[in-house]
């Protein structure tokens, strides 16, 4: 069994889902929202007051 674990932006969700459907229409997919991420190319948005 192959497992892919990735962190993407909300803007990339639809493209990733489309690619998963092409590769394996029966794939089991779990999505969770995250509040804090550290490292990589993640950019913090300024707080809205």
PDB file of N, H, CA, C and O in Angstrom:
ATOM      1  N   UNK A   1       0.839  -1.163   0.000  1.00  0.00           N
ATOM      2  CA  UNK A   1       0.000   0.000   0.000  1.00  0.00           C
ATOM      3  C   UNK A   1       0.892   1.236   0.000  1.00  0.00           C
ATOM      4  O   UNK A   1       1.817   1.338   0.806  1.00  0.00           O
ATOM      5  N   UNK A   2       0.621   2.159  -0.888  1.00  0.00           N
ATOM      6  H   UNK A   2      -0.130   2.076  -1.543  1.00  0.00           H
ATOM      7  CA  UNK A   2       1.349   3.425  -0.937  1.00  0.00           C
ATOM      8  C   UNK A   2       0.553   4.487  -0.189  1.00  0.00           C
ATOM      9  O   UNK A   2      -0.663   4.592  -0.345  1.00  0.00           O
ATOM     10  N   UNK A   3       1.258   5.275   0.627  1.00  0.00           N
ATOM     11  H   UNK A   3       2.246   5.189   0.753  1.00  0.00           H
ATOM     12  CA  UNK A   3       0.640   6.367   1.361  1.00  0.00           C
ATOM     13  C   UNK A   3       1.392   7.643   1.036  1.00  0.00           C
ATOM     14  O   UNK A   3       2.620   7.684   1.100  1.00  0.00           O
ATOM     15  N   UNK A   4       0.648   8.684   0.687  1.00  0.00           N
ATOM     16  H   UNK A   4      -0.350   8.651   0.635  1.00  0.00           H
ATOM     17  CA  UNK A   4       1.239   9.991   0.420  1.00  0.00           C
ATOM     18  C   UNK A   4       0.700  10.946   1.474  1.00  0.00           C
ATOM     19  O   UNK A   4      -0.511  11.057   1.663  1.00  0.00           O
ATOM     20  N   UNK A   5       1.602  11.629   2.155  1.00  0.00           N
ATOM     21  H   UNK A   5       2.586  11.539   2.001  1.00  0.00           H
ATOM     22  CA  UNK A   5       1.220  12.623   3.167  1.00  0.00           C
ATOM     23  C   UNK A   5       1.773  13.959   2.703  1.00  0.00           C
ATOM     24  O   UNK A   5       2.976  14.097   2.485  1.00  0.00           O
ATOM     25  N   UNK A   6       0.904  14.933   2.553  1.00  0.00           N
ATOM     26  H   UNK A   6      -0.074  14.821   2.730  1.00  0.00           H
ATOM     27  CA  UNK A   6       1.349  16.217   2.036  1.00  0.00           C
ATOM     28  C   UNK A   6       0.592  17.361   2.693  1.00  0.00           C
ATOM     29  O   UNK A   6      -0.498  17.169   3.233  1.00  0.00           O
ATOM     30  N   UNK A   7       1.171  18.537   2.643  1.00  0.00           N
ATOM     31  H   UNK A   7       2.056  18.693   2.205  1.00  0.00           H
ATOM     32  CA  UNK A   7       0.514  19.751   3.117  1.00  0.00           C
ATOM     33  C   UNK A   7       0.385  20.676   1.913  1.00  0.00           C
ATOM     34  O   UNK A   7       1.370  20.988   1.243  1.00  0.00           O
ATOM     35  N   UNK A   8      -0.845  21.107   1.650  1.00  0.00           N
ATOM     36  H   UNK A   8      -1.644  20.854   2.194  1.00  0.00           H
ATOM     37  CA  UNK A   8      -1.097  21.984   0.506  1.00  0.00           C
ATOM     38  C   UNK A   8      -1.959  23.162   0.956  1.00  0.00           C
ATOM     39  O   UNK A   8      -2.539  23.137   2.042  1.00  0.00           O
ATOM     40  N   UNK A   9      -2.037  24.178   0.127  1.00  0.00           N
ATOM     41  H   UNK A   9      -1.566  24.199  -0.755  1.00  0.00           H
ATOM     42  CA  UNK A   9      -2.903  25.315   0.420  1.00  0.00           C
ATOM     43  C   UNK A   9      -4.329  24.965   0.007  1.00  0.00           C
ATOM     44  O   UNK A   9      -4.558  24.024  -0.752  1.00  0.00           O
ATOM     45  N   UNK A  10      -5.274  25.735   0.516  1.00  0.00           N
ATOM     46  H   UNK A  10      -5.088  26.500   1.132  1.00  0.00           H
ATOM     47  CA  UNK A  10      -6.675  25.491   0.158  1.00  0.00           C
ATOM     48  C   UNK A  10      -6.919  25.715  -1.334  1.00  0.00           C
ATOM     49  O   UNK A  10      -7.868  25.166  -1.894  1.00  0.00           O
ATOM     50  N   UNK A  11      -6.078  26.509  -1.977  1.00  0.00           N
ATOM     51  H   UNK A  11      -5.307  26.955  -1.522  1.00  0.00           H
ATOM     52  CA  UNK A  11      -6.225  26.759  -3.406  1.00  0.00           C
ATOM     53  C   UNK A  11      -5.785  25.565  -4.251  1.00  0.00           C
ATOM     54  O   UNK A  11      -6.139  25.470  -5.426  1.00  0.00           O
ATOM     55  N   UNK A  12      -5.022  24.664  -3.661  1.00  0.00           N
ATOM     56  H   UNK A  12      -4.734  24.740  -2.706  1.00  0.00           H
ATOM     57  CA  UNK A  12      -4.508  23.499  -4.391  1.00  0.00           C
ATOM     58  C   UNK A  12      -5.369  22.249  -4.209  1.00  0.00           C
ATOM     59  O   UNK A  12      -5.118  21.233  -4.856  1.00  0.00           O
ATOM     60  N   UNK A  13      -6.372  22.310  -3.345  1.00  0.00           N
ATOM     61  H   UNK A  13      -6.576  23.136  -2.819  1.00  0.00           H
ATOM     62  CA  UNK A  13      -7.178  21.130  -3.027  1.00  0.00           C
ATOM     63  C   UNK A  13      -7.873  20.555  -4.254  1.00  0.00           C
ATOM     64  O   UNK A  13      -7.816  19.346  -4.479  1.00  0.00           O
ATOM     65  N   UNK A  14      -8.521  21.384  -5.043  1.00  0.00           N
ATOM     66  H   UNK A  14      -8.568  22.366  -4.860  1.00  0.00           H
ATOM     67  CA  UNK A  14      -9.267  20.867  -6.193  1.00  0.00           C
ATOM     68  C   UNK A  14      -8.355  20.214  -7.224  1.00  0.00           C
ATOM     69  O   UNK A  14      -8.711  19.189  -7.805  1.00  0.00           O
ATOM     70  N   UNK A  15      -7.178  20.800  -7.459  1.00  0.00           N
ATOM     71  H   UNK A  15      -6.888  21.633  -6.987  1.00  0.00           H
ATOM     72  CA  UNK A  15      -6.248  20.209  -8.419  1.00  0.00           C
ATOM     73  C   UNK A  15      -5.725  18.865  -7.918  1.00  0.00           C
ATOM     74  O   UNK A  15      -5.615  17.909  -8.686  1.00  0.00           O
ATOM     75  N   UNK A  16      -5.403  18.796  -6.623  1.00  0.00           N
ATOM     76  H   UNK A  16      -5.492  19.573  -5.999  1.00  0.00           H
ATOM     77  CA  UNK A  16      -4.933  17.532  -6.068  1.00  0.00           C
ATOM     78  C   UNK A  16      -6.014  16.466  -6.158  1.00  0.00           C
ATOM     79  O   UNK A  16      -5.730  15.325  -6.523  1.00  0.00           O
ATOM     80  N   UNK A  17      -7.255  16.824  -5.827  1.00  0.00           N
ATOM     81  H   UNK A  17      -7.486  17.751  -5.530  1.00  0.00           H
ATOM     82  CA  UNK A  17      -8.356  15.856  -5.923  1.00  0.00           C
ATOM     83  C   UNK A  17      -8.545  15.359  -7.351  1.00  0.00           C
ATOM     84  O   UNK A  17      -8.812  14.178  -7.569  1.00  0.00           O
ATOM     85  N   UNK A  18      -8.408  16.249  -8.313  1.00  0.00           N
ATOM     86  H   UNK A  18      -8.191  17.209  -8.135  1.00  0.00           H
ATOM     87  CA  UNK A  18      -8.541  15.850  -9.716  1.00  0.00           C
ATOM     88  C   UNK A  18      -7.448  14.862 -10.102  1.00  0.00           C
ATOM     89  O   UNK A  18      -7.718  13.872 -10.782  1.00  0.00           O
ATOM     90  N   UNK A  19      -6.214  15.125  -9.673  1.00  0.00           N
ATOM     91  H   UNK A  19      -5.995  15.930  -9.120  1.00  0.00           H
ATOM     92  CA  UNK A  19      -5.098  14.223  -9.981  1.00  0.00           C
ATOM     93  C   UNK A  19      -5.281  12.865  -9.306  1.00  0.00           C
ATOM     94  O   UNK A  19      -5.004  11.827  -9.908  1.00  0.00           O
ATOM     95  N   UNK A  20      -5.740  12.873  -8.072  1.00  0.00           N
ATOM     96  H   UNK A  20      -5.965  13.716  -7.583  1.00  0.00           H
ATOM     97  CA  UNK A  20      -5.983  11.607  -7.359  1.00  0.00           C
ATOM     98  C   UNK A  20      -7.032  10.789  -8.096  1.00  0.00           C
ATOM     99  O   UNK A  20      -6.874   9.579  -8.256  1.00  0.00           O
ATOM    100  N   UNK A  21      -8.100  11.435  -8.545  1.00  0.00           N
ATOM    101  H   UNK A  21      -8.229  12.418  -8.414  1.00  0.00           H
ATOM    102  CA  UNK A  21      -9.164  10.734  -9.265  1.00  0.00           C
ATOM    103  C   UNK A  21      -8.648  10.114 -10.556  1.00  0.00           C
ATOM    104  O   UNK A  21      -9.061   9.014 -10.925  1.00  0.00           O
ATOM    105  N   UNK A  22      -7.754  10.808 -11.239  1.00  0.00           N
ATOM    106  H   UNK A  22      -7.419  11.701 -10.939  1.00  0.00           H
ATOM    107  CA  UNK A  22      -7.162  10.259 -12.469  1.00  0.00           C
ATOM    108  C   UNK A  22      -6.317   9.031 -12.159  1.00  0.00           C
ATOM    109  O   UNK A  22      -6.399   8.023 -12.859  1.00  0.00           O
ATOM    110  N   UNK A  23      -5.511   9.116 -11.115  1.00  0.00           N
ATOM    111  H   UNK A  23      -5.445   9.936 -10.546  1.00  0.00           H
ATOM    112  CA  UNK A  23      -4.597   8.029 -10.766  1.00  0.00           C
ATOM    113  C   UNK A  23      -5.347   6.842 -10.172  1.00  0.00           C
ATOM    114  O   UNK A  23      -5.104   5.698 -10.557  1.00  0.00           O
ATOM    115  N   UNK A  24      -6.261   7.109  -9.235  1.00  0.00           N
ATOM    116  H   UNK A  24      -6.458   8.038  -8.923  1.00  0.00           H
ATOM    117  CA  UNK A  24      -7.000   6.034  -8.568  1.00  0.00           C
ATOM    118  C   UNK A  24      -8.365   6.556  -8.126  1.00  0.00           C
ATOM    119  O   UNK A  24      -8.478   7.181  -7.071  1.00  0.00           O
ATOM    120  N   UNK A  25      -9.394   6.307  -8.921  1.00  0.00           N
ATOM    121  H   UNK A  25      -9.302   5.800  -9.778  1.00  0.00           H
ATOM    122  CA  UNK A  25     -10.735   6.798  -8.575  1.00  0.00           C
ATOM    123  C   UNK A  25     -11.258   6.245  -7.246  1.00  0.00           C
ATOM    124  O   UNK A  25     -12.158   6.836  -6.650  1.00  0.00           O
ATOM    125  N   UNK A  26     -10.717   5.135  -6.780  1.00  0.00           N
ATOM    126  H   UNK A  26      -9.985   4.655  -7.264  1.00  0.00           H
ATOM    127  CA  UNK A  26     -11.163   4.517  -5.527  1.00  0.00           C
ATOM    128  C   UNK A  26     -10.231   4.826  -4.356  1.00  0.00           C
ATOM    129  O   UNK A  26     -10.306   4.164  -3.321  1.00  0.00           O
ATOM    130  N   UNK A  27      -9.359   5.815  -4.504  1.00  0.00           N
ATOM    131  H   UNK A  27      -9.298   6.352  -5.345  1.00  0.00           H
ATOM    132  CA  UNK A  27      -8.396   6.149  -3.450  1.00  0.00           C
ATOM    133  C   UNK A  27      -9.118   6.608  -2.185  1.00  0.00           C
ATOM    134  O   UNK A  27     -10.161   7.258  -2.249  1.00  0.00           O
ATOM    135  N   UNK A  28      -8.552   6.263  -1.056  1.00  0.00           N
ATOM    136  H   UNK A  28      -7.704   5.735  -1.004  1.00  0.00           H
ATOM    137  CA  UNK A  28      -9.047   6.691   0.248  1.00  0.00           C
ATOM    138  C   UNK A  28      -8.302   7.961   0.617  1.00  0.00           C
ATOM    139  O   UNK A  28      -7.078   7.943   0.742  1.00  0.00           O
ATOM    140  N   UNK A  29      -9.022   9.065   0.793  1.00  0.00           N
ATOM    141  H   UNK A  29     -10.017   9.079   0.691  1.00  0.00           H
ATOM    142  CA  UNK A  29      -8.402  10.365   1.026  1.00  0.00           C
ATOM    143  C   UNK A  29      -8.922  10.943   2.341  1.00  0.00           C
ATOM    144  O   UNK A  29     -10.127  10.956   2.590  1.00  0.00           O
ATOM    145  N   UNK A  30      -8.010  11.416   3.171  1.00  0.00           N
ATOM    146  H   UNK A  30      -7.031  11.405   2.969  1.00  0.00           H
ATOM    147  CA  UNK A  30      -8.370  12.098   4.412  1.00  0.00           C
ATOM    148  C   UNK A  30      -7.818  13.513   4.322  1.00  0.00           C
ATOM    149  O   UNK A  30      -6.658  13.706   3.959  1.00  0.00           O
ATOM    150  N   UNK A  31      -8.646  14.509   4.654  1.00  0.00           N
ATOM    151  H   UNK A  31      -9.589  14.352   4.949  1.00  0.00           H
ATOM    152  CA  UNK A  31      -8.203  15.902   4.657  1.00  0.00           C
ATOM    153  C   UNK A  31      -8.462  16.501   6.026  1.00  0.00           C
ATOM    154  O   UNK A  31      -9.525  16.306   6.615  1.00  0.00           O
ATOM    155  N   UNK A  32      -7.485  17.227   6.517  1.00  0.00           N
ATOM    156  H   UNK A  32      -6.621  17.385   6.038  1.00  0.00           H
ATOM    157  CA  UNK A  32      -7.615  17.930   7.787  1.00  0.00           C
ATOM    158  C   UNK A  32      -7.111  19.345   7.618  1.00  0.00           C
ATOM    159  O   UNK A  32      -6.163  19.599   6.875  1.00  0.00           O
ATOM    160  N   UNK A  33      -7.746  20.253   8.308  1.00  0.00           N
ATOM    161  H   UNK A  33      -8.516  20.047   8.912  1.00  0.00           H
ATOM    162  CA  UNK A  33      -7.279  21.630   8.325  1.00  0.00           C
ATOM    163  C   UNK A  33      -6.228  21.759   9.427  1.00  0.00           C
ATOM    164  O   UNK A  33      -6.383  21.198  10.511  1.00  0.00           O
ATOM    165  N   UNK A  34      -5.162  22.500   9.139  1.00  0.00           N
ATOM    166  H   UNK A  34      -5.036  22.956   8.258  1.00  0.00           H
ATOM    167  CA  UNK A  34      -4.127  22.701  10.145  1.00  0.00           C
ATOM    168  C   UNK A  34      -4.019  24.177  10.471  1.00  0.00           C
ATOM    169  O   UNK A  34      -4.248  25.039   9.622  1.00  0.00           O
ATOM    170  N   UNK A  35      -3.671  24.446  11.700  1.00  0.00           N
ATOM    171  H   UNK A  35      -3.485  23.745  12.389  1.00  0.00           H
ATOM    172  CA  UNK A  35      -3.565  25.829  12.140  1.00  0.00           C
ATOM    173  C   UNK A  35      -2.108  26.301  12.128  1.00  0.00           C
ATOM    174  O   UNK A  35      -1.825  27.434  11.742  1.00  0.00           O
ATOM    175  N   UNK A  36      -1.204  25.447  12.544  1.00  0.00           N
ATOM    176  H   UNK A  36      -1.434  24.526  12.858  1.00  0.00           H
ATOM    177  CA  UNK A  36       0.206  25.810  12.630  1.00  0.00           C
ATOM    178  C   UNK A  36       1.055  24.843  11.826  1.00  0.00           C
ATOM    179  O   UNK A  36       0.925  23.626  11.960  1.00  0.00           O
ATOM    180  N   UNK A  37       1.914  25.385  11.000  1.00  0.00           N
ATOM    181  H   UNK A  37       2.019  26.373  10.891  1.00  0.00           H
ATOM    182  CA  UNK A  37       2.858  24.598  10.218  1.00  0.00           C
ATOM    183  C   UNK A  37       4.205  25.290  10.301  1.00  0.00           C
ATOM    184  O   UNK A  37       4.280  26.519  10.314  1.00  0.00           O
ATOM    185  N   UNK A  38       5.262  24.504  10.358  1.00  0.00           N
ATOM    186  H   UNK A  38       5.200  23.506  10.348  1.00  0.00           H
ATOM    187  CA  UNK A  38       6.596  25.071  10.492  1.00  0.00           C
ATOM    188  C   UNK A  38       7.518  24.468   9.441  1.00  0.00           C
ATOM    189  O   UNK A  38       7.484  23.264   9.188  1.00  0.00           O
ATOM    190  N   UNK A  39       8.346  25.320   8.829  1.00  0.00           N
ATOM    191  H   UNK A  39       8.374  26.298   9.034  1.00  0.00           H
ATOM    192  CA  UNK A  39       9.336  24.844   7.864  1.00  0.00           C
ATOM    193  C   UNK A  39       8.835  24.892   6.432  1.00  0.00           C
ATOM    194  O   UNK A  39       7.670  25.197   6.175  1.00  0.00           O
ATOM    195  N   UNK A  40       9.723  24.591   5.515  1.00  0.00           N
ATOM    196  H   UNK A  40      10.669  24.343   5.724  1.00  0.00           H
ATOM    197  CA  UNK A  40       9.364  24.545   4.107  1.00  0.00           C
ATOM    198  C   UNK A  40       9.044  25.910   3.541  1.00  0.00           C
ATOM    199  O   UNK A  40       9.659  26.908   3.916  1.00  0.00           O
ATOM    200  N   UNK A  41       8.083  25.952   2.639  1.00  0.00           N
ATOM    201  H   UNK A  41       7.583  25.141   2.334  1.00  0.00           H
ATOM    202  CA  UNK A  41       7.726  27.177   1.935  1.00  0.00           C
ATOM    203  C   UNK A  41       6.440  27.800   2.480  1.00  0.00           C
ATOM    204  O   UNK A  41       5.825  28.622   1.802  1.00  0.00           O
ATOM    205  N   UNK A  42       6.032  27.432   3.667  1.00  0.00           N
ATOM    206  H   UNK A  42       6.532  26.764   4.218  1.00  0.00           H
ATOM    207  CA  UNK A  42       4.786  27.939   4.224  1.00  0.00           C
ATOM    208  C   UNK A  42       4.958  29.403   4.617  1.00  0.00           C
ATOM    209  O   UNK A  42       5.911  29.762   5.308  1.00  0.00           O
ATOM    210  N   UNK A  43       4.034  30.233   4.175  1.00  0.00           N
ATOM    211  H   UNK A  43       3.259  29.941   3.614  1.00  0.00           H
ATOM    212  CA  UNK A  43       4.086  31.658   4.481  1.00  0.00           C
ATOM    213  C   UNK A  43       2.957  32.005   5.435  1.00  0.00           C
ATOM    214  O   UNK A  43       1.826  31.552   5.258  1.00  0.00           O
ATOM    215  N   UNK A  44       3.258  32.799   6.435  1.00  0.00           N
ATOM    216  H   UNK A  44       4.176  33.167   6.579  1.00  0.00           H
ATOM    217  CA  UNK A  44       2.249  33.243   7.389  1.00  0.00           C
ATOM    218  C   UNK A  44       1.539  34.466   6.834  1.00  0.00           C
ATOM    219  O   UNK A  44       2.173  35.346   6.252  1.00  0.00           O
ATOM    220  N   UNK A  45       0.222  34.523   7.013  1.00  0.00           N
ATOM    221  H   UNK A  45      -0.293  33.808   7.485  1.00  0.00           H
ATOM    222  CA  UNK A  45      -0.559  35.681   6.618  1.00  0.00           C
ATOM    223  C   UNK A  45      -0.609  36.658   7.789  1.00  0.00           C
ATOM    224  O   UNK A  45      -0.634  36.229   8.942  1.00  0.00           O
ATOM    225  N   UNK A  46      -0.623  37.944   7.521  1.00  0.00           N
ATOM    226  H   UNK A  46      -0.603  38.293   6.584  1.00  0.00           H
ATOM    227  CA  UNK A  46      -0.720  38.916   8.612  1.00  0.00           C
ATOM    228  C   UNK A  46      -2.076  38.788   9.315  1.00  0.00           C
ATOM    229  O   UNK A  46      -3.085  38.466   8.689  1.00  0.00           O
ATOM    230  N   UNK A  47      -2.077  39.046  10.620  1.00  0.00           N
ATOM    231  H   UNK A  47      -1.257  39.308  11.129  1.00  0.00           H
ATOM    232  CA  UNK A  47      -3.316  38.968  11.380  1.00  0.00           C
ATOM    233  C   UNK A  47      -4.224  40.133  11.015  1.00  0.00           C
ATOM    234  O   UNK A  47      -3.778  41.274  10.898  1.00  0.00           O
ATOM    235  N   UNK A  48      -5.512  39.822  10.836  1.00  0.00           N
ATOM    236  H   UNK A  48      -5.874  38.894  10.931  1.00  0.00           H
ATOM    237  CA  UNK A  48      -6.500  40.865  10.536  1.00  0.00           C
ATOM    238  C   UNK A  48      -7.069  41.383  11.846  1.00  0.00           C
ATOM    239  O   UNK A  48      -7.540  40.591  12.662  1.00  0.00           O
ATOM    240  N   UNK A  49      -7.037  42.666  12.063  1.00  0.00           N
ATOM    241  H   UNK A  49      -6.654  43.309  11.400  1.00  0.00           H
ATOM    242  CA  UNK A  49      -7.565  43.259  13.317  1.00  0.00           C
ATOM    243  C   UNK A  49      -8.825  44.005  13.044  1.00  0.00           C
ATOM    244  O   UNK A  49      -9.419  44.571  13.962  1.00  0.00           O
TER     245      UNK A  49
END
